[in-house]
Structure formats: C-alpha cells, structure tokens
C-alpha cells in the first residue's frame, strides 16, 4: 500500500520535487486524466464518419464536437464541489463509473441521430470534468514551490487526446465508428482498477464548508482573470483537438486516418509541453510565461487563418499548440499561489472557463464554415481573444506581484 512521504513537521522539510509529494497518487491522477481526456474528445476524430452517416450540416458538426467541452465545463464546477466535500479519490471513482456505463450503453443501443450525438456528448462531459478532480488529487500533496511541476505532470494527462486522434479513426475504419465507443471501455476499466489501488487523498485537505462559501472566489477579480486566461489557453487547446479532424478532412481532403495522424501531431505537441509550462512558470514566473504564450497564440492562429497549404497549416497548428500547452501549465502554476485554500473549487471554476473557451472555438469554427464557406473567421476571432488576454495580463501583473502572499517566495 502506498504511503505518504511527506516529512514530519519537526524534521527538515523535503525540498526536492519527488521527495515532497506522493508519487503513486501523481501517477494515478495522470492515468485517470489521460484516459478521461481520450474519450472526452472522442467525437472529434469520429466526427467525419458520424457526419457522413447522419448527413450533418457544418454547424451541426461544430456543435457535436463542442458539446462535450461545454458539458465538461459545467460539470467541472460540480466536481470541484465534490472534491472539497467527499475527497478527490471518491469523486474520481464516481465520475469514471458514469463515463464507462455511458459509453457501454451508447455502444449497445447505438447512436442514430444528431440528438443522440448531443446526448453522448453530455455523458462524455463527465470525462472532461476529470480535470477538476485529477489536479487537486495530485496538487494537495505538493508544497507551493513545486505546484507548477505537480499540476503540469498531472495535467499532462491531456495527452489522452493524442490517443483518440491516433486510434479512433483506424478502429472506426475496421469495426465501424459505433464499435469504437465500446472498445474505449476496455482501457477505461483497466485504468479505473489501477486508480483505486494507487490514488490516495492528501492528509492536508481543507475542511468542508457551507455551499455558499464555495462560490466566494467569484467575488474576487483575480478569479475572473485566471478563468479568462485559461479560457484562451485550454479553450484553444481542446477546441482545436476536437475540431482539427473535421478541419483537415474538409479543408485539405485528407482521409479520416490521415486527419487523425495530423491532429495527433498537433495535440501531442500541446500535451508534451504542459509540464514544461509548469516548470517554466516555476522558474521565471507564470506571468512572464503567459505573456509569451498569448503573443505566440495570436500570431500562429492568425497565420492559420491565412495559410493556403497543408504543410504550412500543420506547422502553424503545432506551434500554436506548443504555446497553448505551455499556457495551460503556466495558469495552474498561478492558481494555487492565489487560491491555495480554495484549490478544489478554483480548479473547477478555472477548468469550467477553459471548457467554455473550447466550446466557443469548436462551435464557432462550424458556424464560420457554414456562414462564410471558410474556417478563417473563427481562427481570427480567437487570435483576437489571445491579444485581449495579453493586454489584461499586462494590466494586473504588477498588482499580483505586489499583493499575493506567496510573491516573496515563489516567482509569479
């Protein structure tokens, strides 16, 4: 049985990352997050096949791949409350059971209408809401100076979107897209068993509070700033992860498998750098890291809007995902510095904002395609949002460095 390796308070505190927390729980959080994200965006890689089978319009396609992100956004708040009430391990177990049961039911009963895809998207939202569980599950074991690395490593579970892009189109070609829903239950069940063995709630969890107290962070402007920043970084990441299979098939005529490989390359880049973003934020400060992220995202997404060839578009998407993935880790280096006592609910609130950003990007790309015949307008508007985020960060950075309690010991 894994045990805590936190030091006795009377002893010299551990300063190294691996010695300061609980590695089995960090592994469990990563695996849970990874497989949850795999199925959260599952409708994206399957979208070309589903759209063909159900004769969906561009707007319906965009909404279909966007609904899981919106459902996940709302449910992240619910999960954030559950984490503080019943603990992250139990909350994660309940969420995983719901997702496995939902996918198994969809596989056995079949999905034969646009309304059915939306209902499935709501179920997949429970997987996207894993964010509000996996991060506090890991984070509560680590001291402030290692929050960026801990949150980054646990958050690297968003690499599960790579698995969906790589394997879902090929499996759909072999067995049909509906069978993929049932096949996904196999790795989910294995990870669920591993999770139950390895995960352990940290001993320093805050005491449960009255329901009204959970929303108190929303009375503070810093909460809204952090939510807005994550709506751009994570919203851009997950919105692109869900939409790129449709973009590559419709824009450049790629097969679903080819589009899956191209999407996987982009998503892998964004997932790989998330822990690096946390480590970078620990080293130079989350504000500096985020300013570079927003500038890079604005430039690359503008480039995507005007690029003509597949190679140029792919390269720009990879660069954009690198920036956005770095930003995901950087935001969550800042969150516990400001809201350490409310980390559970703040993870849910910030994660919700990220999901809303992803819903907006994915749905707006579908609407742009239907209204203008091109995806470009959707990319340009999101690039403008990155510029707005950059301006907002420049506005608040001096106050954050002056007023935050950890500013004297941790780079902000």
N, C-alpha and C positions, 0 to 999 in steps of 0.2 A: 504494500500500500504506500502510495506516495505521501510524503510528509512535508510540512513546511520547512524551508531552510532559512526562514527569517532568523536573525540573530536575537539572542536575549537582549533586552534593552540595557542591561547592566554591562554588556560586553561592547567591544569596539564595533560599530556598525559596519556591515559589508559595503564596500564601495564599488566592486566590480558588478557588471550587469548580471551575469549568470549567478553570482553568489547572493544577489539581493532579492531574488524573487522565487517563483515556484515553476520550474521548467515543465513538469508534466501538465500542469494546467495551461501553460502557454501553448504547448503542443496541441492539447485538446481544443483550445479556443481557435487555433489556426485551422485544424481539420474540420471542425464544425462550420466555421465561417467559409472555408474553401468549398465544401460540397453544397452548402446552402446557396452560395453565390452561383455555383454551377447551374442549379435548377432555377434560380431567380431569373436569369436571363435566357432560359431555355427556349422561350418563344421567339427570340431574335434569330438564332441560327435556323430554326424550323420555319420561320415566317415565310420565306419564298414558297416552300411546299404547301404550307397551310393556306396562304393567299391564293395559290393556283387552285387548290382543291375546293375552296369555298368562294372563289370569284370575288375577292375583296377589292375595294377601291383603295387608292393610295392613302386617303385619310383613315380608312378603317385599318389598314396595315400599320400606320403610325400609332393609332390608338391601341391596337392589340399589343404591340411590343412595349407601349408606355404604361399600360395599366398595372403590370406587376411592380413597376417602380413607384407609382402613386400609392398602391395598396401597402407596399413595404414602408413607404414614408409614414403613413398614418399609423401602421402597426408598430413602428419603432417607438413611438411615444408610449403605446400600451406596454411594450416590452421594457421600456425604460422604467415605467412604474412597477412592473412585475419584478424587475431586478432588485429594486430597493425594498420591495415587500416580501418576496419569498426567496430571494437569492438568485444569482445568475445561473447556477448549475440547474436548478429545478426549472427555471424559466426556459432554458435552452432545451431541456428534455421534452417539455410540453410542446414547444414550437416544432421540434423535429418530428414528433409523432403526428402532428397535424399535417405537415408537408408530405410525409410518406403516405399517410392514409389518403390525402387528396390526390396525389399523383396516381396511386394504385386504383382509386375509383375512376379517375378520368381515363386511364388505360382500359379498364374493364368495360366501362359504359360507352366509351368513345366520345369524341368531340366533333359534332357535325354542323355547327352553326357559328356565326360571328358572336352571338351572345354566349355560346359555350366557351369560346376562347377568352372572353372577358371574365367569365366566372372562374376559369382556370387561372387567369392572371391574378385574381384576388387571392386564391389559395397560394400561388407562388409568392405573393407578397409576404407571407409568413416566413419564407426563406430569406427574403431581403431584409426583414426585420431582425434577423440574426445579428446584425451589426450592433444593435443596442444591447445585446447580451454578451457576445464574444469579447468585445472590447473591455467592458468593465470586469468581466470574468478574469481577464489577464491583468488589466491595469491595476486592480486593487492590491496585487501582490508586489508592486514595484514602487520605489520612492520617487520623488519629483524629478531628480536628476536623470532618471532612466525612463521616464514616461514616453518620450519620443520613440525610443527603441522598442519598448514593450508594445505600445499601441501600433507601431509600424509593423512589427513581426506578426502580431495577431491579425492586424488589418491586411497583411499580405494575402490573407485568405480570399481577397477579391480576385486572386489568380484563378479561382474556380471558373470565372467567365472564359478563361482560355480553354478549359476542358470542354465546356459547352460548344465553343466555336470549332474546336478541333474534331470532336467525335460525333456530335449530334447530326450534322448533315450526312456523314458517311453511314451512320447507323440508319438514318431515315431512308437513304437510298437502298439499303439492304433489306430492311424489315418494314418500312413504312413509318411515317412520322408519328403516328399514334403509338406504335410499339416503343418508341424512344421514351415515352412517359413511364412505361412500366419498367424498362431497363434501368432508368435512373434510380429506381427504388433500391436496387442492389447495393451500389456503393453507399447510398444514404444510410441504409440499415447497418452496414459494417461500421461506418464512422460513428453512428449512434451508440453502438456497443462499446467502441473504444472511448468515446466521450464519457460514458457512465463510469468507466474504470479510472480514467486519468484525471478528470476535472475535479477540482476541489475549491469551494468558496473560501476566499481570504478571511482571516480572523479579524481584520480591522474594518469590516463593513459597517457603514453608518446605521444607526437605529432607525426603524421605520417611523415615518412621520405622517401627519394628517394629510389627506389627499390634496387639500388646498395648498399645502406647502410645496408640493412638487412643481407647481407652476410659478413659484415665486421668481425663479431666474428670468422669466419673461418680463419682469418689471425692470430689468436692468438692460441698458443699451448694449453692453458687451455681449450678452447672449444673442441678441439680434444680429450684431456684426459677425459673430462667429458662424451663426446659421447662414447668413448671406454668403460668406466666403466659401462655406462648404457646398452651398447650392451650386456654385460655379465649378469648384474643383471636382467633387464627387459627382455632381449632376452631369458635368461634361463627360466624365469617365463612363458612368453607367449608361447615360443616354447614347453615347457612341457605341458602346459594347452591344446594346440592344438593336441599334439602327444600322450598323455597318453591313451586316449580311444583305439587307434589302438594298442599301446604297450601292454596294459593289455589283449585285446582280442586275439592278435596273440601270445604273449609270454606265457600266462598262461591259455588260452582258456576260459576266462570269457565271460559271455553274455554281450551284449551291455549295459544293465541296470546295471549289476554288475560293469562293467568297468566305467560306468558313476558315480556310487557311490564312487568307489576308486579314480577316478580323482577328484571328488568334495572334498574329504577329503584333498587331496594334495593341490588343488587350494585354498581352504578355509584357510589353514594354511598360505600360502603366502600372501593372501589378508588381513587377520586379522592383520598381523604384520606390514603392510606398515605404518600406522600412528605411530605405536610404533617405527618403524625405524626412522621416522622423529623426534619424541620426544627424542629418544636415541641420535640421532645426535645433537639435540639442547643441550642436557645435557653434552655429552662427546666429541662432535665434529664429523663431518661427516667422517673425515679421519680415526679416530680410529674405528668407526663403520664399515666402508667399509673394512678395513684390516681384521677384524674378519669375515666379510661376505665372502670375496673371499677365505679365507683359508677353511672355512666350506663348501662352494660350491665345491671346488676342491676335498675335502675328500669324501663328500657324493656322488658326481657324479661318482667318481672312484669306490666307493662301489657298486653303482647301476650296473656298467659295469660288475662286477664280482659276483654279488649276484645270487644265484640259486633259492631261494624260493620266493613265492609271499609275504609272511609276511615281510621278510627282505627287499625286494624291496620297498614295500609300506612305511615301516618305513623310509628308506633312502630318498625316494622321499619327504616325509613330512618334514624331516629335511632340505633337500635341498631347498624346497620351503620356509621354515621359514627363511633360510639365504637369499635367493634371494629377498623375500618380504621386509625384513629389509633393504637390499641394495637399493631397489627402493626408499624407503623413505629417505635414507641417501644421495643418489646422489642429490635429489631435495631439500635437506637442503643446499647443497653446491652451486647449480646453481645460486640462486638469490644473494648469497653473492658476487659472482664474476661478474655476468652479470645482475644486477638489472635493468639497463636502457634498456636492450635488452631481457627482460624475455619472451616476446611473441615469438620472433624468436628463442631464445635459447631453449625454451620448445619444439618448433617444431623440431629443429635440434637434440637435445638430444633424443627426442622421436623417431625421424626417426632412429637414431642409434640403439635404443632398438628394433624397429621393424625389422631392418636388422639382428640383432642378433637372433631374434626369427625365422625369415625366414631361416637363416642358420641352426639353430638347428633342426627345423622341417623337412626341406628338406634333411639334411644330415643323419638323422635317417632313412628316407625312402631309401636313396641311400645305406647306410650301410647294411640295411636288404637285399636289392636286390643283392648287390655285394658279401657280406660275409655270408649271411644267419643269421646274428645276428645284434642287435642294438648296441652292446657294443662299437664298434669303434666310433660311433657318440658321445656317452657319454664321452669317454676318451678324445677325441679331445676338447670337450667343457670344461672339467675339466682342461686341459692344458691351455686353454684361461683364466680361472679364476686365474691360477698361474701367467700368464703373466700380468694380471691386477693388482695382488698383488704386483708384482715387480715394475710395473710402478708407482703405488701409493706411494710406499716407496721412489721412486726416486724424486717425485715432492712435497711431503708433507712439507718439510722444507721451500721451496720457497713460497708455498701457505700461510703458517702461517706468513711468514715474510712480504710478499708483498701485500696481499689482503687488501683492505681498511677497511673491517669490522673485520679484525683479532683482533683488540684491544677490540672489544665489543661483538663479537659473537664467540663461540667455532668453530673451523674449523678442 
